[in-house]
Amino acid sequence: MQHFRHLPEGLRSKLFHRQPGEFSAHSPARTLAVALGATLYSPATRPRLAEDIVKQAGHGVVSMVLCLEDSIDDREVAAAEENLVRQFSELAARDVADSLPLLFIRVRTPEQIADLVRRLGPAVRLLSGFVLPKFTEERGAPFLDALISAETPETVDALDGRRLFAMPVLESPELLHLETRTDTLGGIARTVDKYRERVLALRLGVTDFCSAYGLRRAPDMTAYDVQLVASVIADVVNMLGRADGTGFTVTGPVWEYFKPHERMFKPQLRRSPFLGRAEEVRAALIEHDMDGLLREIELDRANGLQGKTCIHPSHVAPVHALSVVSHEEFSDASDILEPDRDGGGVLRSAYTNKMNEVKPHRAWAERIMLRAEVFGVAREDVSFVELLSAGLRDV
């Protein structure tokens, strides 16, 4: 797998100073957690799911979640499981494993994990792990124990020695409610630390947070405009997203909108980056409420989140375009991480527009370099507008 591989080679050469790196399901967890990018959710009931997966891979999707939980009716679970097993078998028969996204299944109960692994048989080699809903210490540990127990010698052999990952979803009312938040976060922290080698990333269930108070953000507002939600995100990152080696990758919340809606506020995209022909891109983004999505992606990054949960293919290109490391970021990070600067100090950036302080900015620089490994570095004269325009070519 490789981000932006779906673009023509000549176009990629024009866009990137350093090309995105290749990775696979066997890559280190630290790499895969960042490489997830825009994780596209799909109900497991889709009758042409195998075809959909191959199609989305061809459009640049590198991680997908096939959902057996909230996206389907309670009465559809058995049929959805059968469909999922059948579609995995179809994919395995196509021999397209090397070109598929990282695939995860969102389950409802711990018991589903072992049952699905058994029913998938040899096709389990296409699976990267499970998404665990409404994760708390009490509810989460049984899921993680079930994940470990499901790995029989036959399963490990089919997986070619690699292990299945878990992605817990933090979305329970106990996490939202102020009187139980600290204890709930402490319990989650203890649980994911105990199973650290199995936890790939933590996902935020902002829709469930809003549901607890009967809220729903409008398309011209971000999750950070809803103060109840913003406070939970801040506390999750505070306890679980630290850059001192104890933290985990925390992914951005879902953006719910993908069709035009009536607007109350002005568009959030300035005109100046979208001059000339790019003005058409700006107009299309605004028409489909993507300006709100772009702003939320930037706020995700500013608040310590990486990647994003997506429910529509049109959201993938914006997430990936804004995940590419800019030439300026790469320049700053390279200067900060120079081996002879271990002792610290302050230096003017190569772009002569900011101060780089070696010790305080080191953790930031390390994160930038890890993102550069999987999403690449843009050329000096390439902005997110060019990257986004390229990604939207075939959406």
Disulfide bonds with the S-S distance in Angstrom:
none
